[in-house]
Amino acid sequence: MSDRALSFGVVAEAYERFRPGYPAALFDTVMTYAGRPVRTALEIGAGTGKATRLLAQRGVAVTATEPDVAMLAELRRHVPAAVRTVRAAFEDLRPGESYGLVYAAAALHWTNPEGRWSRVAALVEPGGVFASFGGPVQLADPAVEEAVRAARAPFLASDEVPSPDGTPPGDDMQWPGTELQRSQWFADVQQSVIERRLTMTARDYVGLLSTISAYLVLPAAEREQVYSRIMRVLPETVEIAADITVHLARRRSEP
């Protein structure tokens, strides 16, 4: 697991405070695709439980897995008591119990690609659903986005996570849908986008940046310089484009 993948625990409280939660439309999208009641779910890399809450509050029995002790402690403060929590990286989960839904919220790209889909398949009931969702949080105003890019440029060329399999941004099917289509374990791969626009203060936006791995792995002195440089170019409030790209696939009965 990379340094960037393990960088979040130090900012667990900020992650909970500044990262946006997930809308009801996401739950509806997953359940409509499932086409039948989903009673059990396992989350890969649950973080502070933003997605856990979406399902658990609607009656799904969720097992939330997360390798970082600080993130898991924050999750336990915010999710219903019925949520089962397991401190484990995805690669350390052992097949045994299977679930109607296995999902990852802005976390799948941190998992080891070797054997990824056979491990996922071992956790999903035949006919069950795998879901992955997330997406970059961007400034909606191109001029403000450009000003921020210039402000961070001396320290950071980009704050985005590149496509794990090199799929170009303009392609119709994005990762992980590309890998799911090639996997012997899954069928009926679908991709959709839930549009989301948010308004937040400049300070909260910088708080959000402080939870993004590209900033977290900078040396502390550089990190503080980047944040102050960005603050200087932001208006008092900013509009955020935080669209959620959803990938869904169904576990084949036989590979």
C-alpha positions as CSV (number, residue, x, y, z in Angstrom):
1,M,0.0,0.0,0.0
2,S,1.4,3.4,-1.0
3,D,2.4,6.3,1.3
4,R,-0.5,8.2,-0.2
5,A,-2.9,5.4,0.7
6,L,-1.8,5.5,4.3
7,S,-1.7,9.3,4.7
8,F,-5.3,9.8,5.8
9,G,-5.3,8.8,9.4
10,V,-3.4,11.9,10.5
11,V,-6.4,14.0,9.4
12,A,-9.3,11.8,10.3
13,E,-11.2,14.6,12.0
14,A,-10.6,17.0,9.1
15,Y,-11.7,14.2,6.7
16,E,-15.0,13.9,8.6
17,R,-15.5,17.6,8.8
18,F,-14.6,18.7,5.3
19,R,-15.3,15.8,2.9
20,P,-18.9,15.9,1.6
21,G,-21.2,13.1,2.3
22,Y,-23.1,11.0,-0.2
23,P,-26.6,11.9,-1.5
24,A,-29.8,9.7,-1.3
25,A,-29.6,9.6,-5.2
26,L,-26.6,7.3,-4.9
27,F,-28.4,4.8,-2.7
28,D,-31.3,4.9,-5.2
29,T,-28.9,4.3,-8.1
30,V,-27.3,1.2,-6.4
31,M,-30.6,-0.3,-5.3
32,T,-32.3,0.2,-8.7
33,Y,-29.4,-1.6,-10.3
34,A,-29.6,-4.4,-7.7
35,G,-33.2,-5.0,-8.6
36,R,-33.9,-6.8,-5.4
37,P,-33.5,-5.9,-1.7
38,V,-29.9,-5.6,-0.5
39,R,-29.7,-6.7,3.1
40,T,-26.0,-7.1,3.7
41,A,-23.0,-5.0,2.5
42,L,-19.3,-4.8,3.0
43,E,-17.4,-1.6,2.5
44,I,-13.8,-1.6,1.4
45,G,-11.7,1.3,2.9
46,A,-14.6,2.9,4.8
47,G,-12.7,6.0,6.0
48,T,-14.8,7.9,8.5
49,G,-18.0,6.2,7.3
50,K,-19.5,8.8,4.9
51,A,-20.9,6.0,2.6
52,T,-21.4,3.6,5.5
53,R,-24.1,6.0,6.9
54,L,-25.9,6.2,3.6
55,L,-26.6,2.5,3.6
56,A,-26.8,1.8,7.3
57,Q,-29.4,4.5,7.9
58,R,-31.6,2.8,5.3
59,G,-31.6,-0.5,6.9
60,V,-28.7,-2.3,5.2
61,A,-26.5,-4.4,7.6
62,V,-23.1,-2.9,6.8
63,T,-19.7,-4.3,7.7
64,A,-17.2,-1.4,7.4
65,T,-13.5,-2.3,6.9
66,E,-10.7,0.2,7.2
67,P,-7.0,-0.3,7.9
68,D,-6.3,3.0,9.7
69,V,-7.1,3.0,13.4
70,A,-7.7,6.8,13.5
71,M,-10.2,6.7,10.6
72,L,-12.0,3.7,12.1
73,A,-12.3,5.5,15.5
74,E,-13.8,8.5,13.8
75,L,-16.2,6.3,11.8
76,R,-17.4,4.6,15.0
77,R,-18.4,8.1,16.4
78,H,-20.7,8.8,13.5
79,V,-22.3,5.6,12.3
80,P,-25.3,3.6,13.8
81,A,-24.4,1.2,16.5
82,A,-25.5,-1.7,14.3
83,V,-22.6,-1.2,11.9
84,R,-20.0,-3.9,12.3
85,T,-16.4,-2.5,12.0
86,V,-13.3,-4.5,11.1
87,R,-9.8,-3.0,11.1
88,A,-8.3,-4.5,8.0
89,A,-6.9,-3.6,4.6
90,F,-8.9,-5.1,1.7
91,E,-5.9,-7.5,1.0
92,D,-6.2,-8.9,4.5
93,L,-9.9,-9.8,4.3
94,R,-10.3,-13.6,4.2
95,P,-13.1,-15.2,2.2
96,G,-15.9,-16.7,4.3
97,E,-19.0,-14.6,4.6
98,S,-20.4,-13.2,1.4
99,Y,-22.6,-10.1,0.9
100,G,-25.4,-8.8,-1.3
101,L,-23.3,-5.7,-2.0
102,V,-19.6,-5.0,-1.8
103,Y,-18.6,-1.4,-2.4
104,A,-15.8,1.1,-2.2
105,A,-16.3,4.9,-1.9
106,A,-13.3,6.8,-3.3
107,A,-11.1,4.0,-2.0
108,L,-10.7,1.3,-4.6
109,H,-7.7,2.9,-6.3
110,W,-5.7,2.4,-3.1
111,T,-6.1,-1.4,-3.2
112,N,-3.5,-3.8,-4.7
113,P,-4.4,-4.5,-8.4
114,E,-2.9,-8.0,-8.2
115,G,-5.8,-10.4,-7.6
116,R,-8.2,-7.5,-6.9
117,W,-11.2,-8.9,-8.7
118,S,-11.0,-12.5,-7.6
119,R,-10.8,-11.1,-4.0
120,V,-13.8,-8.9,-4.6
121,A,-15.7,-11.8,-6.2
122,A,-15.1,-14.0,-3.2
123,L,-16.9,-11.5,-1.0
124,V,-20.0,-11.0,-3.3
125,E,-22.9,-13.4,-3.3
126,P,-23.6,-14.9,-6.8
127,G,-25.9,-12.4,-8.5
128,G,-24.9,-9.8,-5.9
129,V,-23.6,-6.3,-6.7
130,F,-20.2,-4.6,-6.7
131,A,-20.2,-0.8,-6.6
132,S,-17.4,1.8,-6.8
133,F,-18.1,5.5,-6.6
134,G,-16.2,8.8,-6.2
135,G,-14.6,11.5,-8.3
136,P,-12.5,14.6,-8.0
137,V,-13.7,17.7,-6.2
138,Q,-13.1,20.6,-8.5
139,L,-13.7,24.4,-8.5
140,A,-16.6,25.1,-10.7
141,D,-15.3,28.5,-11.9
142,P,-12.4,27.9,-14.4
143,A,-10.8,31.2,-13.5
144,V,-10.6,30.3,-9.8
145,E,-9.4,26.8,-10.7
146,E,-6.6,28.3,-12.8
147,A,-5.6,30.7,-10.0
148,V,-5.4,27.8,-7.6
149,R,-3.4,25.7,-10.0
150,A,-0.9,28.6,-10.4
151,A,-0.7,29.1,-6.7
152,R,0.2,25.4,-5.9
153,A,2.4,24.9,-9.0
154,P,5.8,25.5,-7.3
155,F,5.0,22.7,-4.9
156,L,2.5,20.4,-6.7
157,A,1.7,20.0,-10.4
158,S,-1.6,18.2,-9.9
159,D,-3.6,17.0,-6.9
160,E,-5.6,14.3,-8.8
161,V,-5.1,10.6,-8.6
162,P,-4.3,9.3,-12.1
163,S,-6.3,6.5,-13.6
164,P,-4.9,3.2,-12.2
165,D,-5.0,1.5,-15.6
166,G,-4.1,4.5,-17.7
167,T,-7.6,5.1,-19.2
168,P,-7.7,8.6,-20.8
169,P,-10.1,11.0,-19.1
170,G,-12.2,11.4,-22.2
171,D,-13.0,7.7,-22.8
172,D,-16.6,6.6,-22.5
173,M,-15.8,3.9,-19.9
174,Q,-13.6,5.0,-17.0
175,W,-11.7,2.9,-14.5
176,P,-12.7,0.6,-12.7
177,G,-15.4,-0.1,-15.2
178,T,-12.6,-0.9,-17.7
179,E,-11.2,-3.6,-15.5
180,L,-14.7,-4.9,-14.5
181,Q,-15.5,-5.4,-18.2
182,R,-12.4,-7.5,-18.6
183,S,-13.0,-9.5,-15.4
184,Q,-14.3,-13.1,-15.7
185,W,-16.1,-12.6,-12.4
186,F,-18.5,-9.8,-13.3
187,A,-21.1,-8.9,-15.9
188,D,-23.6,-6.1,-16.8
189,V,-21.0,-3.3,-16.1
190,Q,-22.7,0.1,-15.9
191,Q,-21.3,3.6,-15.5
192,S,-23.4,6.7,-14.5
193,V,-22.7,10.1,-13.1
194,I,-24.6,11.9,-10.3
195,E,-24.1,15.6,-10.7
196,R,-23.4,17.5,-7.5
197,R,-22.7,21.2,-6.9
198,L,-21.7,22.5,-3.4
199,T,-20.9,25.9,-2.0
200,M,-18.4,26.4,0.8
201,T,-16.2,29.0,2.3
202,A,-12.7,29.4,1.1
203,R,-11.4,28.2,4.5
204,D,-13.5,25.0,4.3
205,Y,-12.3,24.4,0.8
206,V,-8.7,24.6,2.0
207,G,-9.8,22.3,4.8
208,L,-11.0,19.9,2.1
209,L,-7.7,20.1,0.3
210,S,-6.0,19.2,3.5
211,T,-7.6,15.7,3.3
212,I,-6.3,15.0,-0.2
213,S,-3.4,12.6,-0.4
214,A,-1.3,14.8,-2.8
215,Y,-1.1,17.5,-0.2
216,L,-0.7,15.2,2.8
217,V,2.5,13.7,1.5
218,L,4.2,17.1,1.0
219,P,6.7,18.1,3.7
220,A,4.9,20.0,6.5
221,A,6.5,23.4,5.7
222,E,5.7,23.1,2.0
223,R,2.1,22.0,2.8
224,E,1.5,25.1,4.9
225,Q,2.9,27.4,2.2
226,V,0.6,25.8,-0.4
227,Y,-2.5,26.3,1.7
228,S,-1.7,29.9,2.4
229,R,-0.9,30.6,-1.2
230,I,-4.2,29.0,-2.3
231,M,-6.2,31.0,0.4
232,R,-4.8,34.2,-1.0
233,V,-6.3,33.6,-4.5
234,L,-9.7,32.3,-3.4
235,P,-12.9,34.4,-3.2
236,E,-14.8,34.3,0.1
237,T,-17.0,31.5,-1.0
238,V,-16.4,29.0,-3.8
239,E,-18.7,26.7,-5.8
240,I,-17.5,23.1,-6.1
241,A,-18.2,20.6,-8.8
242,A,-18.2,17.2,-7.0
243,D,-19.8,14.8,-9.5
244,I,-20.0,11.2,-8.4
245,T,-19.1,8.6,-11.0
246,V,-20.7,5.3,-10.2
247,H,-19.6,1.9,-11.5
248,L,-21.8,-1.1,-10.9
249,A,-21.4,-4.7,-11.9
250,R,-23.1,-8.0,-11.1
251,R,-21.3,-11.1,-9.8
252,R,-21.5,-14.0,-12.2
253,S,-22.8,-17.3,-10.8
254,E,-19.9,-19.0,-12.4
255,P,-16.7,-17.3,-13.7
